[in-house]
C-alpha cells in the first residue's frame, strides 16, 4: 500500500512539474509574441493573483496563495 501511495505521489508530482514548465514556456512565448499570441497567459495569471491579493481580497485568499506557493515549491529529496 505504501508503494502505491508513493507511486501515486510521484505521478502527481511529475504531472505538476510538466504543467508548471508548460506555464513558464507559455509566459515566455507571450512575452516574445505579445498581442499576436493566441491566449493571454499573463493576463490570466494577473487575474488569478488579483483574486488572491487584489481589491476585495481576504485572509482566506492570502492563505490560499501561500498554500499554492508551498505546493509548487521544488520537491526536496
Secondary structure, DSSP 8 states (H G I E B T S, - for coil): -HHHHHHHHHHHHHHHHHHHHHHHHHHHHHHHHGGGSSS-HHHHHHHHHHHHHSTT--HHHHHHHHHHHHHHS----
